[in-house]
Amino acid sequence: MAVLWAIALPAFAADGPSTAPSVPAAAVTPAPGGRLFDAGALLVAARQDPASLGPLSIGTPDAGLLLNPRPFPEGPFWTVRDSREAWATDETIEFVVDAIEAVEARYPGSPRLVIGDISNPAGGRLGRHRSHQVGRDADIGFYYLRGEADSFRTARKKDLDLPRTWALVRAFVTETDVDRIFVDRSLISVLYAQAVAEGEARGWLNDIFGRTSEKGIIQHERRHRDHMHVRFFNRQAQENGRIAYPVLVETGTAPPPLVKHRVRQGETLGALARRYGTSVSAIRAANGLRTTRLRAGRSYTIPIRRTPPDAGPVVVPHRRLPPEVAARVVASEPSGTAEADTAAAEQR
């Protein structure tokens, strides 16, 4: 049994990749334009006025919830496919918009991009998805040579506007707190070749594409030939959620946490409900089950009533920047000594 999302003071572990050895982890700092409450003020607000906390991303992408979400707005450079399933945190919206606007800045007159599923307004399970539960996953379309699309289209190399699509991926990696980008391997190889053709540093590409590390940002996922699935870290929404969650459960604002259970041969829903002090209907709802049948060897999400200890504070990795960008960052933030500046450059 493994705790999927469980938040007890003082800390919560962010799901996501460890960084490459050369990339240090960063302590949580306020998101641009956002704020982190001190713990005391946050707990008071959680008890008295939970809406004042703003969006909270609680748990993991495949077992969590989203509180106080924002609807993804319409804009001049993108279109939202279904607004009912496009609720997110402020940070997720900001990251997606920033990346799309970066493409427009480089390639003016780009066709509008399709924004697909993000999360339900209350988070939790979203249709056929196992993830998309906490407002930090966004399905994003591609740029096509045929121009604007009104929905996702299965893509091959000859279909893609590769310069714009690579520019979008590059912007996610360099300008946002991205965790993962999931896409079909047939398109990964095409994007890698495009990046090489544009003169990107191979060492950096091999890192983010996972060719020299198991912690690559860009990873293969089946059934992702018509869109990319982008997952973000949220410094503000995760950290505020981590601290406020026990109070939100206590006051009934948020539901209790979940655990994951791998089913053994012969186990039934009724037995699991008794073991964890929950109900068959709650387990079925958490897993989108239409019947009471369980599959041995498969892991299922189980709602529980108690909040187990959490695993540590939210840690957001530094962005994995290409050499020339990292050099500019270091140059723009001098420490005052050449030795310290050199050390900072080597860390990045």
GUVOSE-417070 format. One record per residue (C-alpha): residue in three letters; x, y, z. Coordinates in steps of 0.2 Angstrom, whole numbers, always signed. Layout:
// GUVOSE-417070
rest = ala, east = X, north = Y, up = Z;
...
***
This chain:
// GUVOSE-417070
rest = met, east = +0, north = +0, up = +0;
rest = ala, east = +6, north = +17, up = -4;
rest = val, east = -1, north = +34, up = +1;
rest = leu, east = -6, north = +43, up = -15;
rest = trp, east = -10, north = +60, up = -7;
rest = ala, east = -10, north = +63, up = +11;
rest = ile, east = -6, north = +80, up = +19;
rest = ala, east = -2, north = +83, up = +37;
rest = leu, east = +8, north = +97, up = +44;
rest = pro, east = +22, north = +102, up = +41;
rest = ala, east = +25, north = +96, up = +23;
rest = phe, east = +19, north = +87, up = +7;
rest = ala, east = +30, north = +79, up = -6;
rest = ala, east = +28, north = +84, up = -24;
rest = asp, east = +25, north = +70, up = -36;
rest = gly, east = +37, north = +72, up = -51;
rest = pro, east = +54, north = +68, up = -57;
rest = ser, east = +70, north = +70, up = -47;
rest = thr, east = +82, north = +82, up = -57;
rest = ala, east = +98, north = +77, up = -65;
rest = pro, east = +113, north = +77, up = -54;
rest = ser, east = +119, north = +94, up = -61;
rest = val, east = +103, north = +102, up = -57;
rest = pro, east = +100, north = +108, up = -39;
rest = ala, east = +83, north = +107, up = -31;
rest = ala, east = +75, north = +124, up = -26;
rest = ala, east = +65, north = +128, up = -11;
rest = val, east = +48, north = +134, up = -14;
rest = thr, east = +46, north = +152, up = -18;
rest = pro, east = +30, north = +162, up = -23;
rest = ala, east = +24, north = +160, up = -40;
rest = pro, east = +25, north = +175, up = -51;
rest = gly, east = +11, north = +187, up = -47;
rest = gly, east = +6, north = +175, up = -33;
rest = arg, east = +9, north = +173, up = -14;
rest = leu, east = +13, north = +161, up = -1;
rest = phe, east = +5, north = +163, up = +16;
rest = asp, east = +14, north = +160, up = +31;
rest = ala, east = +8, north = +144, up = +40;
rest = gly, east = -2, north = +153, up = +53;
rest = ala, east = -11, north = +165, up = +42;
rest = leu, east = -15, north = +151, up = +30;
rest = leu, east = -23, north = +140, up = +43;
rest = val, east = -33, north = +154, up = +49;
rest = ala, east = -39, north = +158, up = +31;
rest = ala, east = -42, north = +139, up = +28;
rest = arg, east = -54, north = +139, up = +43;
rest = gln, east = -63, north = +155, up = +40;
rest = asp, east = -62, north = +159, up = +21;
rest = pro, east = -55, north = +145, up = +11;
rest = ala, east = -59, north = +154, up = -6;
rest = ser, east = -47, north = +167, up = -1;
rest = leu, east = -33, north = +155, up = -3;
rest = gly, east = -35, north = +154, up = -22;
rest = pro, east = -33, north = +138, up = -32;
rest = leu, east = -26, north = +123, up = -22;
rest = ser, east = -18, north = +108, up = -30;
rest = ile, east = -19, north = +94, up = -17;
rest = gly, east = -12, north = +77, up = -20;
rest = thr, east = -5, north = +69, up = -35;
rest = pro, east = -11, north = +70, up = -53;
rest = asp, east = -18, north = +52, up = -52;
rest = ala, east = -26, north = +54, up = -35;
rest = gly, east = -30, north = +71, up = -29;
rest = leu, east = -42, north = +86, up = -29;
rest = leu, east = -43, north = +104, up = -35;
rest = leu, east = -50, north = +118, up = -24;
rest = asn, east = -55, north = +136, up = -29;
rest = pro, east = -50, north = +133, up = -48;
rest = arg, east = -50, north = +145, up = -62;
rest = pro, east = -58, north = +142, up = -79;
rest = phe, east = -45, north = +142, up = -93;
rest = pro, east = -49, north = +158, up = -102;
rest = glu, east = -51, north = +161, up = -121;
rest = gly, east = -38, north = +171, up = -130;
rest = pro, east = -32, north = +176, up = -147;
rest = phe, east = -19, north = +163, up = -149;
rest = trp, east = -28, north = +147, up = -143;
rest = thr, east = -46, north = +140, up = -142;
rest = val, east = -53, north = +129, up = -127;
rest = arg, east = -60, north = +113, up = -134;
rest = asp, east = -72, north = +110, up = -119;
rest = ser, east = -73, north = +123, up = -105;
rest = arg, east = -82, north = +111, up = -94;
rest = glu, east = -66, north = +101, up = -92;
rest = ala, east = -53, north = +115, up = -93;
rest = trp, east = -51, north = +121, up = -75;
rest = ala, east = -34, north = +124, up = -68;
rest = thr, east = -23, north = +133, up = -56;
rest = asp, east = -17, north = +151, up = -59;
rest = glu, east = +0, north = +144, up = -62;
rest = thr, east = -5, north = +131, up = -74;
rest = ile, east = -15, north = +144, up = -84;
rest = glu, east = +0, north = +156, up = -84;
rest = phe, east = +12, north = +143, up = -90;
rest = val, east = +2, north = +137, up = -104;
rest = val, east = -2, north = +155, up = -110;
rest = asp, east = +16, north = +160, up = -108;
rest = ala, east = +22, north = +146, up = -119;
rest = ile, east = +9, north = +149, up = -133;
rest = glu, east = +13, north = +168, up = -132;
rest = ala, east = +32, north = +164, up = -134;
rest = val, east = +28, north = +154, up = -150;
rest = glu, east = +18, north = +169, up = -157;
rest = ala, east = +32, north = +181, up = -153;
rest = arg, east = +44, north = +170, up = -163;
rest = tyr, east = +32, north = +166, up = -177;
rest = pro, east = +19, north = +180, up = -178;
rest = gly, east = +2, north = +175, up = -186;
rest = ser, east = +3, north = +157, up = -179;
rest = pro, east = -14, north = +148, up = -180;
rest = arg, east = -23, north = +146, up = -164;
rest = leu, east = -19, north = +131, up = -153;
rest = val, east = -31, north = +119, up = -146;
rest = ile, east = -32, north = +118, up = -127;
rest = gly, east = -40, north = +101, up = -122;
rest = asp, east = -43, north = +93, up = -105;
rest = ile, east = -36, north = +100, up = -89;
rest = ser, east = -47, north = +96, up = -74;
rest = asn, east = -64, north = +95, up = -68;
rest = pro, east = -69, north = +110, up = -57;
rest = ala, east = -68, north = +100, up = -41;
rest = gly, east = -53, north = +90, up = -47;
rest = gly, east = -53, north = +71, up = -45;
rest = arg, east = -56, north = +59, up = -59;
rest = leu, east = -59, north = +66, up = -76;
rest = gly, east = -68, north = +55, up = -88;
rest = arg, east = -56, north = +42, up = -96;
rest = his, east = -41, north = +50, up = -89;
rest = arg, east = -31, north = +42, up = -74;
rest = ser, east = -22, north = +59, up = -71;
rest = his, east = -29, north = +77, up = -74;
rest = gln, east = -35, north = +77, up = -56;
rest = val, east = -26, north = +92, up = -48;
rest = gly, east = -26, north = +106, up = -61;
rest = arg, east = -8, north = +103, up = -66;
rest = asp, east = -10, north = +92, up = -82;
rest = ala, east = -15, north = +100, up = -98;
rest = asp, east = -18, north = +92, up = -115;
rest = ile, east = -11, north = +103, up = -128;
rest = gly, east = -13, north = +102, up = -147;
rest = phe, east = +0, north = +103, up = -161;
rest = tyr, east = +3, north = +116, up = -174;
rest = tyr, east = -1, north = +109, up = -191;
rest = leu, east = +5, north = +114, up = -209;
rest = arg, east = -14, north = +115, up = -214;
rest = gly, east = -17, north = +129, up = -202;
rest = glu, east = -29, north = +130, up = -187;
rest = ala, east = -37, north = +115, up = -180;
rest = asp, east = -54, north = +115, up = -170;
rest = ser, east = -49, north = +99, up = -161;
rest = phe, east = -35, north = +87, up = -159;
rest = arg, east = -29, north = +78, up = -175;
rest = thr, east = -18, north = +63, up = -176;
rest = ala, east = -1, north = +69, up = -183;
rest = arg, east = +14, north = +62, up = -193;
rest = lys, east = +29, north = +72, up = -198;
rest = lys, east = +22, north = +78, up = -214;
rest = asp, east = +7, north = +85, up = -204;
rest = leu, east = +16, north = +95, up = -191;
rest = asp, east = +22, north = +113, up = -192;
rest = leu, east = +38, north = +108, up = -184;
rest = pro, east = +47, north = +125, up = -181;
rest = arg, east = +31, north = +131, up = -171;
rest = thr, east = +28, north = +114, up = -162;
rest = trp, east = +46, north = +113, up = -156;
rest = ala, east = +46, north = +131, up = -151;
rest = leu, east = +31, north = +127, up = -140;
rest = val, east = +40, north = +112, up = -132;
rest = arg, east = +55, north = +122, up = -130;
rest = ala, east = +45, north = +136, up = -121;
rest = phe, east = +37, north = +124, up = -109;
rest = val, east = +55, north = +117, up = -104;
rest = thr, east = +63, north = +134, up = -103;
rest = glu, east = +50, north = +146, up = -97;
rest = thr, east = +39, north = +136, up = -86;
rest = asp, east = +40, north = +124, up = -71;
rest = val, east = +37, north = +109, up = -81;
rest = asp, east = +37, north = +92, up = -74;
rest = arg, east = +34, north = +80, up = -89;
rest = ile, east = +29, north = +82, up = -107;
rest = phe, east = +20, north = +66, up = -113;
rest = val, east = +19, north = +62, up = -132;
rest = asp, east = +20, north = +47, up = -143;
rest = arg, east = +38, north = +41, up = -147;
rest = ser, east = +35, north = +43, up = -166;
rest = leu, east = +34, north = +62, up = -163;
rest = ile, east = +47, north = +63, up = -150;
rest = ser, east = +60, north = +57, up = -163;
rest = val, east = +53, north = +70, up = -175;
rest = leu, east = +54, north = +84, up = -162;
rest = tyr, east = +72, north = +79, up = -158;
rest = ala, east = +78, north = +80, up = -176;
rest = gln, east = +70, north = +97, up = -178;
rest = ala, east = +79, north = +103, up = -162;
rest = val, east = +95, north = +97, up = -169;
rest = ala, east = +92, north = +105, up = -186;
rest = glu, east = +89, north = +121, up = -177;
rest = gly, east = +106, north = +120, up = -169;
rest = glu, east = +101, north = +116, up = -151;
rest = ala, east = +115, north = +109, up = -140;
rest = arg, east = +115, north = +90, up = -141;
rest = gly, east = +119, north = +88, up = -123;
rest = trp, east = +104, north = +98, up = -117;
rest = leu, east = +93, north = +89, up = -129;
rest = asn, east = +99, north = +72, up = -123;
rest = asp, east = +95, north = +77, up = -105;
rest = ile, east = +78, north = +83, up = -108;
rest = phe, east = +73, north = +69, up = -120;
rest = gly, east = +80, north = +56, up = -108;
rest = arg, east = +93, north = +50, up = -119;
rest = thr, east = +107, north = +52, up = -105;
rest = ser, east = +96, north = +51, up = -90;
rest = glu, east = +80, north = +41, up = -85;
rest = lys, east = +73, north = +58, up = -79;
rest = gly, east = +70, north = +66, up = -96;
rest = ile, east = +56, north = +78, up = -97;
rest = ile, east = +49, north = +73, up = -114;
rest = gln, east = +43, north = +55, up = -112;
rest = his, east = +33, north = +42, up = -123;
rest = glu, east = +15, north = +39, up = -119;
rest = arg, east = +3, north = +29, up = -129;
rest = arg, east = -12, north = +37, up = -138;
rest = his, east = -3, north = +54, up = -138;
rest = arg, east = -1, north = +56, up = -157;
rest = asp, east = -14, north = +70, up = -158;
rest = his, east = -9, north = +80, up = -143;
rest = met, east = +5, north = +82, up = -130;
rest = his, east = +1, north = +80, up = -111;
rest = val, east = +10, north = +93, up = -101;
rest = arg, east = +12, north = +92, up = -82;
rest = phe, east = +18, north = +106, up = -71;
rest = phe, east = +24, north = +109, up = -54;
rest = asn, east = +14, north = +123, up = -45;
rest = arg, east = +24, north = +131, up = -32;
rest = gln, east = +10, north = +141, up = -24;
rest = ala, east = -5, north = +130, up = -27;
rest = gln, east = +4, north = +114, up = -20;
rest = glu, east = +12, north = +122, up = -5;
rest = asn, east = -3, north = +132, up = +1;
rest = gly, east = -13, north = +116, up = -2;
rest = arg, east = -1, north = +106, up = +8;
rest = ile, east = -2, north = +117, up = +23;
rest = ala, east = -21, north = +120, up = +22;
rest = tyr, east = -27, north = +102, up = +19;
rest = pro, east = -29, north = +95, up = +36;
rest = val, east = -39, north = +110, up = +41;
rest = leu, east = -50, north = +109, up = +25;
rest = val, east = -53, north = +90, up = +29;
rest = glu, east = -57, north = +95, up = +47;
rest = thr, east = -70, north = +108, up = +42;
rest = gly, east = -77, north = +97, up = +28;
rest = thr, east = -72, north = +109, up = +14;
rest = ala, east = -61, north = +95, up = +7;
rest = pro, east = -63, north = +76, up = +6;
rest = pro, east = -51, north = +64, up = +16;
rest = pro, east = -36, north = +57, up = +7;
rest = leu, east = -33, north = +42, up = -4;
rest = val, east = -22, north = +27, up = -4;
rest = lys, east = -17, north = +15, up = -18;
rest = his, east = -20, north = -4, up = -15;
rest = arg, east = -13, north = -17, up = -27;
rest = val, east = -27, north = -31, up = -27;
rest = arg, east = -22, north = -49, up = -24;
rest = gln, east = -31, north = -64, up = -30;
rest = gly, east = -48, north = -66, up = -22;
rest = glu, east = -50, north = -49, up = -14;
rest = thr, east = -67, north = -40, up = -17;
rest = leu, east = -73, north = -22, up = -16;
rest = gly, east = -82, north = -27, up = +0;
rest = ala, east = -67, north = -33, up = +8;
rest = leu, east = -57, north = -17, up = +4;
rest = ala, east = -71, north = -6, up = +10;
rest = arg, east = -71, north = -15, up = +27;
rest = arg, east = -52, north = -15, up = +28;
rest = tyr, east = -50, north = +4, up = +25;
rest = gly, east = -66, north = +10, up = +33;
rest = thr, east = -74, north = +16, up = +18;
rest = ser, east = -88, north = +11, up = +6;
rest = val, east = -90, north = +1, up = -10;
rest = ser, east = -98, north = +15, up = -19;
rest = ala, east = -84, north = +27, up = -13;
rest = ile, east = -71, north = +15, up = -21;
rest = arg, east = -80, north = +13, up = -37;
rest = ala, east = -82, north = +32, up = -39;
rest = ala, east = -64, north = +35, up = -35;
rest = asn, east = -59, north = +23, up = -49;
rest = gly, east = -73, north = +26, up = -62;
rest = leu, east = -78, north = +8, up = -60;
rest = arg, east = -95, north = +3, up = -68;
rest = thr, east = -95, north = -15, up = -60;
rest = thr, east = -89, north = -22, up = -44;
rest = arg, east = -76, north = -33, up = -53;
rest = leu, east = -58, north = -31, up = -48;
rest = arg, east = -43, north = -36, up = -57;
rest = ala, east = -29, north = -45, up = -48;
rest = gly, east = -12, north = -36, up = -49;
rest = arg, east = -20, north = -19, up = -53;
rest = ser, east = -18, north = -5, up = -41;
rest = tyr, east = -34, north = +4, up = -36;
rest = thr, east = -37, north = +21, up = -27;
rest = ile, east = -45, north = +19, up = -10;
rest = pro, east = -53, north = +34, up = +0;
rest = ile, east = -49, north = +34, up = +18;
rest = arg, east = -54, north = +44, up = +33;
rest = arg, east = -38, north = +47, up = +42;
rest = thr, east = -24, north = +58, up = +36;
rest = pro, east = -8, north = +49, up = +36;
rest = pro, east = +9, north = +57, up = +38;
rest = asp, east = +15, north = +66, up = +23;
rest = ala, east = +32, north = +63, up = +15;
rest = gly, east = +40, north = +81, up = +15;
rest = pro, east = +39, north = +98, up = +8;
rest = val, east = +36, north = +103, up = -10;
rest = val, east = +52, north = +104, up = -20;
rest = val, east = +52, north = +112, up = -37;
rest = pro, east = +68, north = +108, up = -48;
rest = his, east = +77, north = +122, up = -56;
rest = arg, east = +73, north = +124, up = -75;
rest = arg, east = +84, north = +113, up = -86;
rest = leu, east = +90, north = +127, up = -97;
rest = pro, east = +101, north = +126, up = -113;
rest = pro, east = +118, north = +132, up = -111;
rest = glu, east = +116, north = +149, up = -119;
rest = val, east = +101, north = +153, up = -108;
rest = ala, east = +109, north = +146, up = -92;
rest = ala, east = +124, north = +157, up = -95;
rest = arg, east = +113, north = +173, up = -98;
rest = val, east = +103, north = +169, up = -81;
rest = val, east = +120, north = +167, up = -72;
rest = ala, east = +126, north = +183, up = -80;
rest = ser, east = +111, north = +193, up = -75;
rest = glu, east = +112, north = +188, up = -57;
rest = pro, east = +130, north = +191, up = -52;
rest = ser, east = +135, north = +186, up = -34;
rest = gly, east = +149, north = +198, up = -33;
rest = thr, east = +163, north = +186, up = -34;
rest = ala, east = +170, north = +177, up = -50;
rest = glu, east = +172, north = +160, up = -40;
rest = ala, east = +154, north = +161, up = -34;
rest = asp, east = +148, north = +165, up = -52;
rest = thr, east = +157, north = +150, up = -59;
rest = ala, east = +150, north = +139, up = -46;
rest = ala, east = +133, north = +144, up = -50;
rest = ala, east = +135, north = +142, up = -69;
rest = glu, east = +142, north = +124, up = -65;
rest = gln, east = +127, north = +120, up = -55;
rest = arg, east = +115, north = +125, up = -69;
***
